[in-house]
Amino acid sequence: MRWNKTFTMVNCHAEGEVGNVVTGGLIDVPGTTMFEKMMYLEEHGDTLRKICLFEPRGSVNHNVNFILPATDPRAQMGYVIAESTEYVAMSGSNTMCVATVLLETGILPMQEPVTELVLESPAGLIHARCECEDGKVKRVAFTNQPAFVSHLDANVEVPGLGTVKADVAYGGMTYVLVGAEALGFGITPDEAREICEIGQKIKAAAAQQLPFSHPLNPLIKGITNFELTGPLQREEGRLFARNAVVVSPGRCDRSPCGTGTSARLAVLHARGLIGVGQTFIHESITGSRFESRVESRTKVGDVDAVVSVVAGQAWITGISQIGVDPTDRFQSGFTLADTWLEAVDEKLIKTRHSNSD
């Protein structure tokens, strides 16, 4: 075997959403903050993402996390999150996977019954309370960076659909949220393909028609995710709703989506439908669940925002080594539109950046 690149990867999922973690083969990358390191990888080291996520080594429904030394002395470890077509400032399911891998593989010491972690994501510091028993992380509750609403009840003109009423909110990624009932969906597994096709159309239209700018970091992307929201209900005295998040290039998040949950909490709070401390159960299209709440109110610049706590569980499914043979015709992988909806090439991320400026 004569690989010229080798990475150790711990395979992991959080409530169904794959968030693999690269624990070896990448020492560090330039940057004085984790956001700068993310930008460096995106602009100069994107081959790493493609090797891990593109076929034949990866899959459209995989994410990957690169463990890096923290730049903030308050954090024990840093991580950069890479998804199918973009690098993101924050991801809840990926954070659960990172925390679980760090503790269950012994990279960071586990304390039972609770281990408190401070992790540095590109969005900022993330506090994670990990409940542990017999060497297993049984629950990760992370305190997210603030979430806020950019648009409420905005009209979006969507080709083939007409006028769609939507909200836009940031929860670590930027989402356009649309009610499932208005589009005739029950958010069931058999609807997944149609949800993705319609979600991609609404997402593209909203990104063009609804301007978004993060008050503190203009480099954070605009709308890149679509969230289909089920009706709000009460279940055993707690608020409950289903959802389906469509991740680019057009597939459903298998988990309830952590940043999508934070974005939805910001919308619910802005509408007066949920108060501080009130529990909200978010269920995915696969039936998996996150438990969440609005922890407190705050501001991001001059914008009203909420701090959310989202909790779920992750499971390690394997440990593998990823390598590239110098004679392999697919050095950095490939994509096909049969499963990716659109063929993805090196121009895609730059296009998404220019569309969000």
SVG drawing of the C-alpha trace seen along z (x, -y; Angstrom):
<svg xmlns="http://www.w3.org/2000/svg" viewBox="-52 -48 56 50">
<polyline fill="none" stroke="black" stroke-width="0.4" points="0.0,0.0 1.4,-3.4 -0.9,-6.1 0.3,-9.7 -2.4,-10.9 -3.7,-9.1 -6.3,-10.1 -7.7,-8.3 -11.4,-8.7 -13.9,-7.8 -17.3,-7.1 -20.1,-8.6 -23.7,-9.7 -26.0,-11.9 -29.6,-10.8 -29.1,-9.4 -27.0,-12.2 -23.5,-11.1 -20.8,-13.4 -17.5,-11.5 -14.5,-12.9 -10.9,-13.0 -8.7,-12.5 -5.3,-11.8 -3.4,-12.9 -4.1,-16.6 -1.9,-18.4 -3.1,-22.0 -3.9,-24.7 -3.1,-28.4 -5.4,-30.9 -5.6,-32.8 -9.2,-31.8 -11.2,-28.7 -13.2,-30.7 -10.0,-31.7 -8.9,-28.1 -12.2,-27.2 -11.7,-29.8 -8.2,-28.6 -9.4,-25.0 -12.2,-26.3 -9.9,-28.4 -6.6,-26.4 -7.3,-22.9 -10.7,-21.9 -9.2,-18.7 -9.4,-17.3 -13.2,-17.7 -13.6,-16.2 -11.4,-13.1 -13.6,-12.5 -17.0,-13.3 -17.0,-12.8 -17.4,-9.4 -15.9,-6.8 -14.7,-7.3 -17.6,-9.3 -21.3,-9.9 -23.8,-12.7 -25.3,-12.1 -21.9,-12.4 -20.4,-15.3 -16.8,-15.4 -15.2,-17.3 -11.5,-18.1 -10.2,-18.2 -7.7,-21.0 -5.9,-22.6 -8.0,-25.4 -6.9,-29.0 -8.9,-30.2 -7.3,-29.2 -10.7,-28.7 -11.4,-25.7 -10.0,-22.2 -10.2,-21.5 -11.3,-23.1 -13.0,-21.7 -13.9,-22.7 -17.2,-21.3 -17.3,-20.4 -20.6,-19.3 -21.3,-18.2 -21.0,-21.5 -19.9,-24.0 -18.0,-24.7 -20.4,-25.9 -19.8,-28.0 -21.7,-25.6 -23.6,-22.3 -25.4,-20.8 -25.3,-17.1 -21.6,-17.4 -20.9,-19.0 -22.5,-16.0 -20.4,-13.7 -17.2,-15.6 -17.8,-15.7 -18.7,-12.0 -15.6,-11.0 -13.2,-13.2 -14.4,-11.5 -15.1,-7.9 -11.7,-7.6 -9.8,-9.1 -8.6,-12.2 -10.0,-14.2 -10.6,-12.7 -14.1,-11.5 -15.5,-12.3 -18.6,-10.4 -21.4,-11.2 -20.9,-14.5 -18.0,-15.9 -18.1,-19.6 -16.4,-20.6 -15.6,-23.9 -15.1,-23.5 -14.1,-26.1 -16.2,-26.0 -15.9,-28.6 -19.0,-30.3 -17.4,-30.7 -17.1,-28.8 -19.6,-26.0 -20.2,-24.7 -21.2,-21.0 -22.5,-19.1 -21.9,-15.5 -23.7,-12.9 -21.5,-9.8 -21.9,-6.3 -19.7,-3.2 -17.5,-4.9 -20.4,-5.9 -21.6,-9.5 -25.3,-9.1 -26.3,-12.7 -24.7,-15.9 -26.4,-19.2 -24.7,-22.1 -25.2,-25.8 -25.2,-27.3 -24.0,-30.7 -27.0,-33.2 -29.8,-32.6 -31.8,-35.4 -34.5,-36.1 -33.8,-38.1 -37.2,-37.9 -40.7,-37.0 -43.6,-36.2 -41.7,-37.3 -43.0,-36.5 -40.8,-34.5 -41.6,-34.0 -40.7,-30.5 -40.8,-29.2 -43.5,-26.5 -44.9,-27.2 -45.8,-30.9 -45.7,-33.0 -44.4,-31.1 -44.5,-32.7 -41.2,-32.1 -39.1,-33.1 -35.4,-33.5 -33.3,-32.8 -29.7,-32.1 -28.9,-29.4 -25.3,-28.7 -26.3,-28.3 -28.9,-30.5 -32.3,-28.9 -35.4,-29.7 -38.3,-28.2 -41.6,-27.3 -44.6,-25.6 -45.2,-22.0 -49.0,-22.3 -48.8,-25.2 -47.0,-23.0 -49.1,-19.9 -46.4,-17.8 -46.8,-15.6 -43.0,-15.2 -43.0,-11.5 -40.1,-9.4 -41.9,-8.7 -42.0,-12.4 -38.2,-12.9 -37.3,-13.2 -40.1,-15.6 -39.3,-17.7 -35.7,-18.0 -36.6,-19.0 -39.1,-21.7 -36.7,-22.7 -33.9,-23.4 -36.2,-25.6 -37.3,-27.6 -33.8,-27.9 -32.4,-29.2 -35.3,-31.8 -35.0,-32.9 -31.2,-33.3 -31.8,-35.7 -34.8,-37.6 -34.2,-37.8 -31.0,-39.6 -29.1,-38.3 -26.1,-39.7 -24.7,-38.6 -24.4,-41.7 -21.0,-40.8 -19.4,-38.7 -20.3,-39.6 -18.3,-36.5 -20.9,-34.1 -23.0,-32.8 -26.5,-33.8 -29.3,-31.2 -27.9,-27.8 -30.5,-25.6 -34.2,-25.0 -36.3,-23.9 -39.8,-22.5 -41.6,-23.0 -44.5,-20.9 -47.3,-22.3 -46.6,-23.1 -48.3,-20.6 -48.2,-19.7 -46.9,-16.3 -47.0,-15.4 -47.1,-19.1 -44.1,-20.0 -44.0,-21.7 -43.4,-19.4 -43.0,-19.6 -41.6,-17.7 -39.2,-19.2 -37.2,-18.3 -34.0,-20.2 -32.8,-20.1 -29.0,-20.2 -27.3,-21.2 -27.0,-19.8 -30.4,-18.4 -30.9,-15.7 -32.7,-15.5 -30.9,-15.9 -31.4,-12.6 -31.4,-14.2 -33.7,-17.0 -30.8,-19.4 -29.2,-21.3 -28.7,-24.7 -32.1,-24.3 -33.6,-23.7 -31.9,-26.9 -33.2,-28.9 -36.7,-27.6 -36.5,-28.5 -35.6,-32.0 -38.7,-32.2 -41.0,-30.7 -39.7,-33.1 -40.1,-36.1 -43.7,-35.1 -44.3,-34.7 -45.0,-31.0 -42.2,-29.8 -40.8,-31.3 -37.4,-31.2 -36.9,-27.8 -39.7,-26.1 -38.9,-22.6 -39.3,-22.1 -39.0,-18.6 -37.9,-18.6 -38.4,-15.4 -36.8,-14.6 -38.2,-13.0 -36.6,-9.7 -38.3,-10.0 -35.2,-10.9 -35.5,-13.7 -33.6,-16.6 -34.7,-18.2 -34.1,-22.0 -35.0,-25.2 -34.4,-28.9 -31.9,-29.4 -31.8,-33.2 -32.4,-36.4 -29.5,-38.4 -28.5,-40.6 -26.2,-40.1 -25.1,-43.6 -28.4,-45.5 -30.5,-42.5 -32.6,-40.6 -31.5,-37.0 -31.8,-34.0 -29.3,-31.6 -30.5,-28.0 -29.5,-24.6 -30.0,-21.6 -29.5,-18.0 -29.2,-14.6 -27.0,-11.5 -24.3,-10.3 -22.9,-6.8 -19.5,-5.7 -20.0,-3.2 -16.5,-2.4 -12.8,-3.5 -11.2,-3.6 -8.2,-5.0 -8.9,-7.0 -6.1,-7.1 -5.4,-8.1 -3.2,-6.0 -1.2,-8.2 -2.4,-6.2 -6.1,-6.5 -7.9,-8.3 -10.3,-9.8 -7.7,-11.7 -10.3,-14.0 -13.4,-12.1 -16.4,-12.8 -20.2,-13.5 -23.1,-12.4 -26.4,-14.1 -28.3,-10.8 -27.7,-11.0 -26.4,-14.6 -29.2,-16.2 -26.6,-18.3 -23.0,-17.5 -20.7,-19.4 -17.4,-20.8 -14.8,-23.1 -16.7,-26.2 -19.7,-25.5 -18.6,-26.8 -17.2,-30.0 -20.6,-30.5 -22.4,-30.1 -20.2,-32.7 -20.8,-35.2 -24.6,-34.6 -24.5,-35.4 -22.5,-38.6"/>
</svg>
